[in-house]
Amino acid sequence: MTLTAVTTTEAPAPPTRPVWRVPPTVVVSFVVVALVLAWSIAPGVFSHQNPVDGIPSELFRPPSGAHWFGTDHLGRDEFARVVHGTASSVSSALVAVLIGLVVGGLFGLLSGFFGGLVDTTLARFVDVLLAIPSFLMAVVIVSALGFQTINAAVATGVSAVAVFARVLRSEVLKARSAVFVEASLLLGGSRASVLFRHVLPNASRSVLQLAVLQFGLSILTIASLAFLGYGDPPPASDWGLLISSGREYPLAPWLVWAPAVVTIVTVLSVNRISRWLRKTD
Amino acid sequence: MSRGYLPFALRRAGQAVLVILLAYVATFVVISVLPGDPVTATLRNPQNGFTEEQIARIVSYYGLDRPVLVQLWEALSRFVTGDLGVSLRSNRPVADMIGEVVPSTLVLAGASLGLALLLAFGIAFGVRYLPRPFGPALRSVPSLFLSVPGFLVGLLLIQIFSFGLGLFRAIDADSPWATFFAALTLGVWVSAQVAEVLIANLDREAEQDYAGVARARGLGQARLLLRHLLKPSALPVVTVLAVMIGEVLGGAVITEAVFGRTGLGSLVESSVASQDLPVLQAVVSLAAVVFVLVNLLADLVYPLLDPRVTVVRPEARVAVA
């Protein structure tokens, strides 16, 4: 209720900022994400059981000490399947974010920095990308490229291009109007050097936050595509595929809930980190 | 209504038409850069029972023997006149196939938007006015909703209310309860996005000087909300909902698959499975048309609803979404 003109940030930031005060939920989120990334890099370290060949005498065992997430219809350890499916579920989300970031970022950068005809042309292009519902776009692209997880990742990335382009464009516009950018142009800085030395670093914070957010969204989109069967076919074990095939065995509900909980916890953690990044901005 | 409204509306409408046409071109390009030739592969599939003459007729109908640019031009001119082509699978006009399933998806989409609004307003009001442990706890609900894949929400609802409580039969996809839960599945995601905007707006408006003045005059919280905070906070929701149309249309693919409904989403799924490209192209470009028109409408109506918005710089408002 005081005058709001003093500061534009929401948080009543104290003059001396405490050194990295991270809320406990964010710490937990980082641990979860680190664990999941470790699963995707070295699944064998975390699960010694075979994710592809099952043990016929151990069908549909409920979760226990020996099988944390139980076993499926072929006697395969569900935990091993989840861990080994992480690589394609999570790393492909990273690929998607990278595509969106690089392509969309380039669009936004060029659009915001050069303005004029470049801006107008790219803006229409981004409008078109936004107009096609992103999930439908991903479905069309993945069906054009073929049903593989890597194609699902490409499709997800392309459908995220527009968002990155938009955010980066507005960030560049914001940075461009800053006095120090004007000053460095007046001092004879070339456009390229100003772009990379000043504009890009200033835009990077909100782009990082967006990238993390899109990482979570991409995990969901890729899981949805896998759920529809547009990813790698079995015996691959993408989380979405695991959930989809687990549906056929209602008497073994852990086959749905184990991968489901892993997916939700992962995405929740990623979203929490993104939110924290936005707040500390 | 201000002086600049008509030029603004005309420019905005022109833009919309351009974007629709370009969206059609974009889907055409994506679909026709397909590696291989699934069109003739599909046609020659013995199961379809096309004779060589029929294949030749279909191929020349689609102009597949001509250069891609010519094909694009012809397809585009057909699209503009409302001719969506013929299915490669059933040999029926795509427009008829879409017409059959549209009502079901419309019901689903409408119900889910309604439910989403109810949920979102419930969450946002709860955040502000529920007593301490509950109100603030509700703040994390939208981000929880945004972390759950849509198909899981559907599976969970079916598990609880169909298999558990026996409220509806999962097989009977068009029963009112099944429709309700399908709409809820779609609505949860939308509601989270709307609720986030609402909560942020209410927080911001409550800090404004006018709200302080109203409080100082002795206005109770409920009055303050209804008389002062609600309108400026809720108006941007119009824009958010318009953008959400795209999410609803995309989410329909998942929701209809989970609940076994027929609709635009299931049409997409089946046409992907059978590589029925004309159908896929038509549904996706129609979705783009719907998205663009709804957003055009929202953009045109918004300045009339919100007197704070001037149409001089239409870009300024887009940042709200």
Interface residues (C-beta under 8 A of the other chain):
Chain A: M1 T4 R124 F125 D127 V128 L129 L130 A131 I132 P133 S134 F135 L136 M137 V139 V140 I141 S143 A144 L145 G146 S170 G216 L220 A223 S224 F227 L228 Y230 G240 I243 S244 R247 P250 P253 V256 A260 T263 I264 V267 L268 N271 R272 R275
Chain B: Q15 L18 V19 I20 L22 A23 A26 T27 V30 I31 V33 L34 P35 S143 L144 L146 S147 V148 P149 G150 F151 L152 L155 Q159 F163 E207 D209 G212 I245 G246 E247 L249 G250 G251 V253 I254 A257 V268 E269 V272 Q275 L280 V283 V284 S285 A287 A288 F291 V292 A319
